[in-house]
Amino acid sequence: MFGKGLLNGLRVTLGHLFEKNITQQYPEEHPKLPLRSRCSFRLDSEKCISCSICALSCPNRVINVESYKDENNKKHLTKYEMQLEYCLFCGLCVESCPTKALQVTSDFELSAYSRAETKLTLFDEYSKK
């Protein structure tokens, strides 16, 4: 029959015409994300022992950990940065952290206008002073 595809498409369109809208007005309404969504990262600098296991487990090497040793040969964190433009958000760094200092958050607003803005500085001892 001629126009069968057109009638089938029109049937689908008219079927959805009287349903509730599913479009969300983004800045006013935030989307409901699943609990397991991987969006951004948070570092608890008190728990971090500067072991750099997270940096070594990252497949794209986006994590930069800087630290120093004191007179007791104990490491102290001075800087923790991530280059999010190359991050796969695979979560291997979070899984490998022995003290669970690095965690995933649900903050998904990571857009930026330049590459310099994609650097996520989670801890910087020098900027605190």
N, C-alpha and C positions, 0 to 999 in steps of 0.2 A: 504494500500500500504506500502510495506517495505521501510523504509528510509524517510518517510514523515516528521518526526520530524527533521531529519538531514537537509533536504532541506529547511524546514521552518527556522531553525536556520541560515543556510547559507544565506538565503534571507535577514534576518535582518542584518547580519554582512556585507554583500555586500552593503546593503542600506546605512549604516553609513560610509562606506569606503571613500566616496568622499565628506563627509561633513567637515566643519571646525572643527578643534580640540577644545575641551572644557576644556582641562587640563590647569591649570594655573601654571606657574613657580613661586612658592610662594615668595621667598625672593625678587625677582625682581618685581613681580606683586602682589599687595595687592587685596584681594577679595572685591567685592562690597557688603557691608553689608546692610541689611535693616535699615531704620531709627529707628525702634523700637527694635533693637538688644541690649541686656543687656550684656555688656562685663566687664568693670571695673568701678571703682568709683573715684569721685573727691570730695574733701571737700573744701568749702570756709570757712576758719577758722574765717574770719571777721564776717560772718553771723551766725556762730554756737553759740548757747546760752548755750551749755552743759546741755541740758535738759534730755538727755539719752532716749528719746522716741524712737529713731531709734534702740537702743540696746534692749529695751523692746519689740519692735515689731518684732524683728528677731526670726524666729522659731527655728533656730539652735544656737542662742546665740553666734554669731561669732564676734560681735562688742564689743570693750572695750573702754569706754570713761572715761578719768580721768580728774578731774577738781578740783579747789579750790575756796573757797569763800573769797572775800575781806572784808574789814571793813564795806562796804555798803551792805553786804549780797548778792552781785552779783557774779555769777559763772563765772569763766574764764577757758577756755580749756587749758589743759596741754598736753594731749596725746589722739590720736584717732587711734585705730588699728582695723584691720579686719583680721580674719583667713580665707583666701580664700579657703583653702582645704575643709572646711565644708560648704561654702556658696552655697546656692541654686540658687543665682542670681534671686530671685523672685521679688525683687524690693519693698518689703514691707517697708524697711528702708527708701527708697527714698520717697515713698508716705506719710509716717508718719511724715517726718521732717516738723515742722511748719514754719521754716524760709527758706526752700528750700536750705539749705547749702550743703546737700549731693545730688550729681547728678550722673547719669550714663554716662560713656564715651564710645566711640567706640574702645578703646584700647583692643584688643583681645589677645595679646601676653602675656599670663599669665603662660606659662609653666615654670617649675622649676625642678632642680635636687634633691632637698632635701625639707623636710617639713618646715625647718626653712625659706626657701626662699618664702614660700607661705604667710607669714605674710605681709600684706600691711599696712604700717604706713603712714597714710594720714596727720597727724600732730604730731609733737613732739617739744614742746617748748624748751626742754633741748638740743636737737641736733642743734637748730638754733644758740645757743650762741657760 
